[in-house]
Amino acid sequence: MNYESFLNRAYRLDRRIRRPSKAEFQNLVRLESKNESISKNLQELKDRLEKACLIFLDEELTYQESENIGMLRSLIAQADTSERIYECAARGLVMTDRFK
């Protein structure tokens, strides 16, 4: 799962954040499929992804890496569905590949 993998990379760098779980993303998908309100869950996931980006920005990044993380933060802010969150996490994994 891309969401969990991306957050795990950030967790390894800074253990002050809460460890990710698969259920977080799955709950969002489940609520979407039932046409229930996802705003609270969506905002929680966006906040977690934003915190992960900030952790990566604290590392010694190249100019291109920091620009990519900045672009990712913008995409996270615009995300409005679980599919968009998934895409952000997938992009984040590619951008932070050296932190495996």
N, C-alpha and C positions, 0 to 999 in steps of 0.2 A: 504494500500500500504506500503510495507516494507521500501522502500527507504525513503518515507516521514516520516514514524514513527521513523526510526533510526535518521534522521536529526533533528526531533522535540525533541528527547531526548537530543541531544547535544545543541540545541537551548535553551532549558530550563536551561541548566547549564551555557551557555555563550551567551548572547544576541547580541554580536558583530557580529555574523555571520548572513547572510541573512536567513529569514524564508523560509523553503522549500515549494515547490508547486508540485502538482501532474503533472502539465503540463511539468515540466522538464524531467521527466522520460518518459512520454507519447510521447514527441517530439522525443526522441531518438528512441523509438520503431517504431514510424511512419516513420522516416527517414530510418531505417533499412528495413522496409517492402517495401519501394519504391526503395530500392537498391541505395540510395543516400549516399553521404559522411557523415559519422557520427563522424569523428575525432574531430571536434571542440566541439560538444555536449558531446561526450564521455569524452573528457578531462575535461570539466567543471564539469561533474558529479563525475569523479574520484577526482578532486580537492576538491569538497565539501565533499565527503566521507572522504578524507584524513584529512581535517580540523576537521571534527567531531571526528575522531580517536584521533587527538592531544588534543582535548578538554577533551575527556575521560581519556587520559593519564595524564592530569594535576590533575585529581581527585586522592584521596587516594585509589589506587587499590591494591589488593593482587598480589602476584607474578604471580599466574596463570592467573589472569585477564589481567595483563600487557603483559604477554607472548601471550595471545590470541589476544589482540589488535595488537600487533606486527605482528602476523601471518596474521591478517586481512588486515593490511596495505600492506603486501606483495601481498596478493590476489588482492587487489584493484589495485595495480600497474600493475599487469598482466592482468587485465580485458580488454577484447577487443570487447565485445558484450553487449547488454542490458541484456541478460540472465545472464552473469557473474556479472554484476552490481547488478542485482536483488539478486543473490546468496550471494554476499558480504553483501548487506543490511540485508538479512535474517539472516546471521550468526552474524552480528553486533547486531541485535535485541536480539538474544539469549545471546550473550556475555555481553550485557549491561542491562540485565533484572532487575537488582536491582535499576536502575535509572528511572524506570517507573514513 
